[in-house]
């Protein structure tokens, strides 16, 4: 692999820190555009540019002199009130990065998107990159809507500007290092006994370290204009809860509601969410999370395995490392 100088936006995020470590090990000179510093990036020797992807001057400074961009900056939230902020960051921010790249002569971007732009279904089916957009299905979930628009903008504007855009689309990220609880918050709620009901849907998850390795590989091996799903096992939520309970040595939820009570469950979650948010607190349960868990997020990562060399580790190891990290570094009461 040819050593390059690369920019990672969102470098202090869960995937961002693992990616910076992967790129540094490969010999690349890494610059991070971030709003804050982190001990992980300092230890890796990452050059930090303080700023935000929504500010033109910050992006121009960050892009100047690099050979390629890994665009990871984002906001992860299931709160409807954060919808506009996610659109500004994911769509407007991506536009600014692409424009700055074109002005600076930087031709290649690896975009970190999500499997939710491709692989979500109401049925227990396994999808791949040929599946159509999930726009209609996720219309009530602002995070995924904003990511669909981000992807669309990146490919369309990138083509207009003569840029090479490669998208990696990981499922929910687990593993150690999620300091902000952007992806592993549901596992923390599980460990605290705040998820009493077994949803009817299916989950796919991927270790953040494996996703980082594939994202780094996409710099040279990814084909422009292509998307690559990165995931691990396709489990029902019941199987996932059971396996997580065995790893964590806690009791799994046992209550399975019939399909006819789905609407009642969502209504109850909405009430809980409203009460907690009205008090300025993060709710243990929310309507969007309940709705998402009733869907199937299953897919096949064969394309990424063939073209990027992606390999997912044993999911039990990922769950073990996630639980160990949460208990050791974040919550002594888990």
N, C-alpha and C positions, 0 to 999 in steps of 0.2 A: 504493500500500500504506500502510495506517495505521500510524504508528509506535507501538510498544508497548514495555512493559518485560517482558522475557521471561527465564525461567530456563532454562539449559542444564545438565542434570546430565551428568557425564562430560565436562566441557568441555575437559579436557586430552588427550582421546583423539584418535585419527587423524581420525575424522569430526567430533569435537567442535570442534577448533581451526578446521577449514575452515568449519564451520557458524557459529561465532562471527564469523569474518571476513565471511561472507555476510550475516549479520544486522546487523552493524555497518555495512556498506556500505549496507544498506537503511534505515538511520536508526533502528533499534531500540536501546533501552537494554538491554544484555546483562549478566546476572548469571550466574556460573558456580558450581555446587556441585562442588568438587573436593577431593581429598586432598592436592594439592600445587599449586604455582604453575608457570607456564610463561612463558617470555619472549614467546611469541606472544601470549598473552592480555594480558600487561602492555602490550605495544605497542599492542594494540587498545583498551586502556582498559576491559577487561571487569572488572566488579565481582566480586570473589572472596569466596565464603563457603566457608571451610574446613570440610569435614565429609564424611560418608559417607551414602549413601542407605539404609543399613541401620540408621541411628540416628535415632530419632524427633525428638529436639530439633534435630539438624542440618537435617533436612528441613523442619521447621516454620520455622526461621529463613530458610532459602533461599526458601521459597515465599511468605513474607509480603510482600505489596505488589506481586506481579507479576501480569501479565495472562494469561499462558499459560506452559506448560511444554513444553520439548523434552526428552524423557527418553531419554538416550543412555547413561547409566552402565551399565557391564557388565564382564564378565571374558571374555576370549577365550582359550580353551585347548583343546588336544586331549588333555590329560592326564586320565586317568580319576580320578586322585586329587583333581582340582579340581572334581569334580562337585558336591559339597555347597556349595562356595564359590560356584559359579555359580548354583545354585538360590537361595541366600540373597540374592545380589545381584540377580538377574533377577526372581525371584518375590517374595520378602519385601520387597526394596527397592522394587519397583513398588507393592506394596500400601501401603507407608508413604507414598510420594509421592501416590498417589491419595487416601488418607485425609487427608493434609495439604492437598491441593488443595480437597477438599470443605469442610474446616473453615475455609479461608481464602477461600472463595468464588471460586476460580480454576476456570473451567469447561472449558478446552480443553487437551488434551495431544496432542502429536505424538510418537509412540513410534517409536524406531529399532529395528526388528526385523531380520530377515534373510530372504533369499530361500529359505533352507533350511527354513523352516516350510511352504513351499508347493511349491517347484519343484525337486524331486529325483526322479530316476527311474533305474531300471536299464536303460531303453531310450533310444534317441536320439530323444526326442520333445521338442517345444517346448510348454511349459505356460504357463498364465496364472493370474490370481487366482481363477479358478473351480475350480482343482484342489483336491482334498481335502487334509487334513492329511497331512504326511509322518511322523507319529508312529511308525508301525510300521517304516518304512524306516530311520529314524535312531535307533532305540531304543538302539543301542550307542554313540552319539556324544553325550555329556552336554551339550555346548554347545547343540546344536540341540534336544535335549529340553527344556532349561531355557528356551529362547526360545519354544518352542511353549506351554509352561505360562505364560510371561510374557504372551504375546499373549492367551491365553484369559482369564487373570485380568484384564488391562487392559480388554478389551471387556465382560466380564461384570460386574465390580465397577464399572467406569465407568458402565454403564447403570443399575445399582442406585443409584449416588450422583448420577445426573443429570449426568454429565460427558460431554463430547464427546471421543472417542478416534479419532485417525487414525493408522494405522500405515504407515510406509514400510519397504520390504523390499529393501534393496540386496543385490546379489551381493557376492562378495569385492571388497574395496576396494583399488585400486592407485593410484599417483600419488605425488607428493612429500609428505613430512611425517610418515611413519609412524615416529616416533622409537622406539616400543616394539616394533616388528616384529610388531604384532598381526595384520596382514594380508599384509605383503610378505616375511615370513620365508621363504616357499617360493621367491621369486625370488632371495633372497640365497643359499639353498642351491643353486639352479640355477647361479648365477654361480660358485659355488665347486666345481662339478662333483660335488655330493653327491646328485644325482638321476640315476642312470645308466640307469634303465629308463623307457620310454615307457608310461604307463598307457593303458588302453583306453577310458576315459570321455571326458566332454566338460565344458568349463569355460565359465562366463560371468563376466565381471568388469566393474567400473564404476569410472570415475575418481572418487576421493573428492570432488573439487571439483564434479563434476556431481551427485553424490549430495547434497552439501551444498546446492546451489542448489534441488534439488527438495524437499528436506526443509524448507528455509525457506519455499518456496512453499506447502507443505502447511498452514502456519499459517492461511492464509485460503482457499486453494483446495481443500484436501482435504475430502472429505465424511465426516462422522462415521460410524464403524462400518465404514469401508472400508480395504482394504489396497492398497498401490501398489508393484508390483515395479519396481525400478530396476536396469537392467542394460545391458550393451553387447553385444559379439558372442557368438554361440554357436559355439564352435570345439571340434573334437576336441582332446584333449590333445596329439596328435601335431602338429596345426597350430599350437597355442599354443606348444609348445616350439620349433618351427621358426621361427616369427615372432619369438619372444623371442631366439633365438640370432642371428638376422640383425640385430636392433636392437642387441644387446649385443656383437656380433662375437665370439661364442664358439661352440664346437662344441656342437651339440644332442645329446641322448641318442639312441642309435641302436637299442638293444636293445628289441625288442617281444616280450614273453612271450605264448605262447598261453594261451587262457582256462583250459585244464586246469591251468596252473601258478599260477593266482591264489592258491590256498590256500598254496602253498609260498612265494610272495612275501610274503604276509601273515605267515606264521610266521617268516620271516627278519626281517621288520621288527620283530616282537614281541621277538625275541631281542636285536636291536640296541638297541631302546628300553630293555629291562630292564637291559642292561649299562651303558648310559650313565647312566640315572637312578640306578642303584645307586652310581654314582660321583659323584652330585650334579651331573651335567652334562646340558645339553639335547641330546637325541639328534638326529642328522642325519636320521633316518627313524623313523617310528612306524607302528604298525598302523592306527590310525584314519585317518591321512593317506593310506595306501595304499588302504584301503577306499573313502574318499571319492573318490579319483581314478579309481576304477573305475565310478563312477556319472556320470550326465549331469545337469548343473545348468543346463539350457537353459530359457529362457523368453522371453516377449514383453512388452515394456514399453509397449505401445500405450496402455493405460489411463492410465499416468502421463504419457505424452506429451500425450494429449488433455486431461486434467484439471489437471495440475500444470505443464504446459509443459516437462516434462523433455526434455532433449536430451543425448545421449551424444556426446562428441567422438570423433574418429578414434582407434581403439584403439592404433594404432601410436604416436601422440603420448603416450598414457598410458604405454605400455611404455617409451618413450624417457625420459620424465620420471622414471619409477620407477627405472630403471637409473642414470640420472644422479644422482639423489638418494642412492641407496645407495652409489654409488662416491665421491661428493663428501663427503657429510656423515657417513657411518657407517663405512665399511670401505675404507680405502685399499688393501687387498690384493685387491679385487675387479677 
